[in-house]
Every structure is written in structure tokens, then in C-alpha cells.
Amino acid sequence: VKLLEYLGLKYQIKTYTSPEEWAADKATLNTPFPNLPYLKVGDKTLTESEAIAYFLVFHANRTDLFGANNDERVQATAVRGVISDLSRDVSGFLWDASKHAEQAKYFEEKVNPRLARLNAFAAGKKHIIGDNLNLVDFALFHALYILGKMDSKVLDNYPNLQNIINNFNAIPQINAYHASDAFKSKPILPPFAPYKFSA
């Protein structure tokens, strides 16, 4: 959603309140890979977060978000891989109720080592790749936002990442969206998810 807001593209959001509701829609999607999230544009249905993001960047003619040069594009791909691994791991934790009582241990063993590496990489940078906003900044914010909802102090030991997030939040389109009721009311997980955020 933040990418749509940043690019100034109009959109409508559909949320699901039960697995059965999603299953009924899933069977009707005109795509070989039905999944959440998905994007409908005319008669086209796209799935997979990264493919949707790429489509939006091309649609808005903002390929500068891939990187200003080949070096930035390669670095962004590497960072995206790290963030994808982290997000996949966190998602598995959130949906496995048997792990929730061990959150502190999970952060110590699985989350903090990755954040430490990203924090070191972010040293001296305005955005995660450098001076220019990159598509991967949106993925980084999303991952850190979820971790921050799990533990409000998660970035206390990672000032470089906190600086990256502050700069992202300062972007006018992003700042306006974060101040809106649409952002404040948007759930992180569907209501039937086992993990309940307290932050």
C-alpha cells in the first residue's frame, strides 16, 4: 500500500475475515498462482509481493526505484534477499502459535543477528542502498514495522536502521499516509491469525 501511495496510484483494498472467505475468492482468481496479496488491474490478476511491486514501478514509469546504476541494482537485490529471508522467518513465527511463548529467544537467535548485519550495511546511508530511495526500502520498512509491533524496542540497538526508517517516514507521501485513518486502521494480520499484537 505504501508503494501505491508513494507512486500516487489509486486503489481499493479488499480484506478477508475468514479462511473460508479467502478460499472462495481464491478459486475465482484469473492467475496460475493464486495467493495473498494479489492485485487486479482490468482483467489482469497479479500475485506475489515482489512481482506486484515490479508491476507498479513499471506502470508508474519509476524504474529509478530499482537503482540509479548497476551497482545499486545488485546491492538492492542482495538486501532484498536478506529481507525476504527475515520476513519469511517472521511470518512462520507469527502463524505458529506453539512458538509465541518463546518470542524473546526467537528474537535473540533469529532476528537480532540479521538486524545487526543490516544495521552495519546501513551505516552512513540516507536510504538502505544510498542517497536514492529504492524499492527495497519499502520492503525493509514493512519488515521492521512488523518487528516493531512485536517489540517496540527492537531498533534500540540499531541506530542506523532507525535512521533509515526516520528518513523513509519523512517522505511526504509516506508521512501523509501514516497520519491517515486508512493506515491506522489497517490490520497487520487477518483477525483469524493466531498472533495478537500488543504494541
MARKE-738319 format. One record per residue (C-alpha): residue number from 1; x, y negated, z negated; residue in one letter. Coordinates in nm, 2 decimals, decimal comma, always signed. Layout:
{NUM; {X; Y; Z}; 'A'}
...
This chain:
{1; {+0,00; +0,00; +0,00}; 'V'}
{2; {+0,28; -0,24; -0,08}; 'K'}
{3; {+0,42; -0,19; +0,27}; 'L'}
{4; {+0,08; -0,27; +0,42}; 'L'}
{5; {+0,06; -0,59; +0,20}; 'E'}
{6; {+0,42; -0,70; +0,29}; 'Y'}
{7; {+0,35; -0,65; +0,66}; 'L'}
{8; {+0,02; -0,83; +0,64}; 'G'}
{9; {-0,18; -0,54; +0,78}; 'L'}
{10; {-0,55; -0,49; +0,69}; 'K'}
{11; {-0,65; -0,16; +0,54}; 'Y'}
{12; {-0,91; +0,03; +0,34}; 'Q'}
{13; {-0,83; +0,28; +0,06}; 'I'}
{14; {-1,01; +0,60; +0,00}; 'K'}
{15; {-0,96; +0,77; -0,33}; 'T'}
{16; {-1,07; +1,12; -0,44}; 'Y'}
{17; {-1,22; +1,20; -0,77}; 'T'}
{18; {-1,20; +1,58; -0,75}; 'S'}
{19; {-1,01; +1,85; -0,57}; 'P'}
{20; {-1,33; +1,96; -0,41}; 'E'}
{21; {-1,39; +1,62; -0,25}; 'E'}
{22; {-1,04; +1,62; -0,10}; 'W'}
{23; {-1,08; +1,98; +0,02}; 'A'}
{24; {-1,40; +1,89; +0,21}; 'A'}
{25; {-1,23; +1,59; +0,38}; 'D'}
{26; {-0,91; +1,79; +0,44}; 'K'}
{27; {-1,08; +2,03; +0,67}; 'A'}
{28; {-1,20; +1,75; +0,89}; 'T'}
{29; {-0,88; +1,56; +0,94}; 'L'}
{30; {-0,76; +1,55; +1,30}; 'N'}
{31; {-0,40; +1,64; +1,23}; 'T'}
{32; {-0,19; +1,96; +1,23}; 'P'}
{33; {-0,05; +1,87; +0,88}; 'F'}
{34; {-0,35; +1,76; +0,66}; 'P'}
{35; {-0,21; +1,62; +0,34}; 'N'}
{36; {-0,22; +1,32; +0,10}; 'L'}
{37; {-0,16; +1,05; +0,17}; 'P'}
{38; {-0,30; +1,01; +0,52}; 'Y'}
{39; {-0,35; +0,71; +0,75}; 'L'}
{40; {-0,63; +0,68; +1,00}; 'K'}
{41; {-0,58; +0,43; +1,29}; 'V'}
{42; {-0,85; +0,46; +1,55}; 'G'}
{43; {-0,87; +0,83; +1,64}; 'D'}
{44; {-0,52; +0,89; +1,52}; 'K'}
{45; {-0,45; +1,05; +1,18}; 'T'}
{46; {-0,10; +1,05; +1,03}; 'L'}
{47; {+0,02; +1,23; +0,72}; 'T'}
{48; {+0,35; +1,25; +0,52}; 'E'}
{49; {+0,46; +0,93; +0,35}; 'S'}
{50; {+0,77; +0,87; +0,55}; 'E'}
{51; {+0,60; +0,92; +0,88}; 'A'}
{52; {+0,33; +0,68; +0,78}; 'I'}
{53; {+0,59; +0,42; +0,67}; 'A'}
{54; {+0,77; +0,45; +1,00}; 'Y'}
{55; {+0,45; +0,41; +1,20}; 'F'}
{56; {+0,36; +0,09; +1,01}; 'L'}
{57; {+0,71; -0,06; +1,07}; 'V'}
{58; {+0,68; +0,01; +1,44}; 'F'}
{59; {+0,32; -0,11; +1,45}; 'H'}
{60; {+0,42; -0,44; +1,29}; 'A'}
{61; {+0,74; -0,47; +1,51}; 'N'}
{62; {+0,96; -0,49; +1,20}; 'R'}
{63; {+1,23; -0,24; +1,28}; 'T'}
{64; {+1,47; -0,47; +1,09}; 'D'}
{65; {+1,34; -0,29; +0,79}; 'L'}
{66; {+1,54; +0,02; +0,90}; 'F'}
{67; {+1,86; -0,17; +0,86}; 'G'}
{68; {+2,05; -0,46; +1,01}; 'A'}
{69; {+2,31; -0,23; +1,16}; 'N'}
{70; {+2,40; +0,14; +1,19}; 'N'}
{71; {+2,59; +0,14; +0,86}; 'D'}
{72; {+2,28; +0,01; +0,67}; 'E'}
{73; {+2,06; +0,26; +0,85}; 'R'}
{74; {+2,29; +0,55; +0,75}; 'V'}
{75; {+2,31; +0,43; +0,39}; 'Q'}
{76; {+1,94; +0,39; +0,38}; 'A'}
{77; {+1,89; +0,75; +0,49}; 'T'}
{78; {+2,12; +0,87; +0,22}; 'A'}
{79; {+1,95; +0,67; -0,05}; 'V'}
{80; {+1,61; +0,78; +0,08}; 'R'}
{81; {+1,72; +1,14; +0,03}; 'G'}
{82; {+1,82; +1,08; -0,33}; 'V'}
{83; {+1,49; +0,90; -0,40}; 'I'}
{84; {+1,29; +1,18; -0,23}; 'S'}
{85; {+1,46; +1,44; -0,44}; 'D'}
{86; {+1,38; +1,24; -0,76}; 'L'}
{87; {+1,02; +1,18; -0,66}; 'S'}
{88; {+0,96; +1,54; -0,57}; 'R'}
{89; {+1,10; +1,65; -0,90}; 'D'}
{90; {+0,89; +1,39; -1,10}; 'V'}
{91; {+0,58; +1,49; -0,91}; 'S'}
{92; {+0,64; +1,85; -1,01}; 'G'}
{93; {+0,67; +1,75; -1,37}; 'F'}
{94; {+0,36; +1,53; -1,37}; 'L'}
{95; {+0,14; +1,82; -1,23}; 'W'}
{96; {+0,28; +2,09; -1,46}; 'D'}
{97; {+0,11; +2,04; -1,80}; 'A'}
{98; {+0,34; +2,30; -1,96}; 'S'}
{99; {+0,63; +2,06; -1,92}; 'K'}
{100; {+0,48; +1,74; -2,06}; 'H'}
{101; {+0,58; +1,80; -2,43}; 'A'}
{102; {+0,94; +1,81; -2,32}; 'E'}
{103; {+0,94; +1,47; -2,14}; 'Q'}
{104; {+1,24; +1,33; -2,34}; 'A'}
{105; {+1,45; +1,63; -2,25}; 'K'}
{106; {+1,33; +1,61; -1,89}; 'Y'}
{107; {+1,44; +1,25; -1,86}; 'F'}
{108; {+1,78; +1,33; -2,01}; 'E'}
{109; {+1,85; +1,62; -1,79}; 'E'}
{110; {+1,68; +1,54; -1,46}; 'K'}
{111; {+1,60; +1,17; -1,44}; 'V'}
{112; {+1,88; +0,97; -1,61}; 'N'}
{113; {+2,17; +1,13; -1,41}; 'P'}
{114; {+2,00; +1,03; -1,08}; 'R'}
{115; {+1,92; +0,68; -1,21}; 'L'}
{116; {+2,29; +0,64; -1,32}; 'A'}
{117; {+2,41; +0,72; -0,97}; 'R'}
{118; {+2,15; +0,48; -0,81}; 'L'}
{119; {+2,24; +0,21; -1,06}; 'N'}
{120; {+2,61; +0,24; -0,97}; 'A'}
{121; {+2,53; +0,22; -0,60}; 'F'}
{122; {+2,31; -0,09; -0,66}; 'A'}
{123; {+2,59; -0,29; -0,83}; 'A'}
{124; {+2,62; -0,64; -0,68}; 'G'}
{125; {+2,33; -0,59; -0,44}; 'K'}
{126; {+2,02; -0,80; -0,39}; 'K'}
{127; {+1,83; -0,51; -0,25}; 'H'}
{128; {+1,93; -0,14; -0,26}; 'I'}
{129; {+2,12; -0,15; +0,07}; 'I'}
{130; {+2,24; -0,51; +0,05}; 'G'}
{131; {+2,12; -0,86; +0,12}; 'D'}
{132; {+1,84; -0,74; +0,35}; 'N'}
{133; {+1,51; -0,58; +0,24}; 'L'}
{134; {+1,50; -0,22; +0,36}; 'N'}
{135; {+1,21; +0,03; +0,40}; 'L'}
{136; {+1,39; +0,23; +0,13}; 'V'}
{137; {+1,33; -0,05; -0,12}; 'D'}
{138; {+0,96; +0,03; -0,11}; 'F'}
{139; {+1,03; +0,40; -0,19}; 'A'}
{140; {+1,26; +0,30; -0,47}; 'L'}
{141; {+1,01; +0,07; -0,63}; 'F'}
{142; {+0,74; +0,33; -0,62}; 'H'}
{143; {+0,96; +0,59; -0,79}; 'A'}
{144; {+1,08; +0,35; -1,06}; 'L'}
{145; {+0,73; +0,22; -1,11}; 'Y'}
{146; {+0,60; +0,57; -1,19}; 'I'}
{147; {+0,90; +0,64; -1,42}; 'L'}
{148; {+0,84; +0,31; -1,59}; 'G'}
{149; {+0,48; +0,41; -1,66}; 'K'}
{150; {+0,61; +0,73; -1,81}; 'M'}
{151; {+0,87; +0,55; -2,02}; 'D'}
{152; {+0,86; +0,17; -2,04}; 'S'}
{153; {+1,23; +0,16; -2,14}; 'K'}
{154; {+1,35; +0,38; -1,86}; 'V'}
{155; {+1,56; +0,10; -1,69}; 'L'}
{156; {+1,71; -0,05; -2,01}; 'D'}
{157; {+2,04; +0,12; -1,94}; 'N'}
{158; {+2,03; +0,05; -1,57}; 'Y'}
{159; {+2,06; -0,33; -1,52}; 'P'}
{160; {+2,15; -0,31; -1,15}; 'N'}
{161; {+1,83; -0,12; -1,07}; 'L'}
{162; {+1,63; -0,37; -1,29}; 'Q'}
{163; {+1,78; -0,65; -1,08}; 'N'}
{164; {+1,68; -0,47; -0,76}; 'I'}
{165; {+1,32; -0,44; -0,89}; 'I'}
{166; {+1,31; -0,80; -1,00}; 'N'}
{167; {+1,42; -0,91; -0,65}; 'N'}
{168; {+1,15; -0,69; -0,49}; 'F'}
{169; {+0,88; -0,83; -0,72}; 'N'}
{170; {+0,98; -1,18; -0,63}; 'A'}
{171; {+0,89; -1,13; -0,26}; 'I'}
{172; {+0,58; -1,35; -0,22}; 'P'}
{173; {+0,36; -1,08; -0,06}; 'Q'}
{174; {+0,46; -0,83; -0,32}; 'I'}
{175; {+0,42; -1,07; -0,61}; 'N'}
{176; {+0,07; -1,17; -0,49}; 'A'}
{177; {-0,03; -0,81; -0,46}; 'Y'}
{178; {+0,10; -0,72; -0,81}; 'H'}
{179; {-0,11; -1,01; -0,95}; 'A'}
{180; {-0,42; -0,88; -0,78}; 'S'}
{181; {-0,71; -0,67; -0,93}; 'D'}
{182; {-0,65; -0,43; -0,65}; 'A'}
{183; {-0,31; -0,34; -0,78}; 'F'}
{184; {-0,40; -0,34; -1,15}; 'K'}
{185; {-0,70; -0,11; -1,09}; 'S'}
{186; {-0,52; +0,13; -0,85}; 'K'}
{187; {-0,46; +0,47; -1,03}; 'P'}
{188; {-0,12; +0,63; -1,00}; 'I'}
{189; {-0,26; +0,98; -1,01}; 'L'}
{190; {-0,62; +1,10; -0,94}; 'P'}
{191; {-0,83; +1,14; -1,25}; 'P'}
{192; {-0,81; +1,52; -1,24}; 'F'}
{193; {-0,43; +1,52; -1,27}; 'A'}
{194; {-0,30; +1,68; -1,60}; 'P'}
{195; {-0,06; +1,40; -1,69}; 'Y'}
{196; {-0,20; +1,09; -1,86}; 'K'}
{197; {+0,00; +0,77; -1,86}; 'F'}
{198; {+0,02; +0,58; -2,18}; 'S'}
{199; {+0,24; +0,28; -2,06}; 'A'}
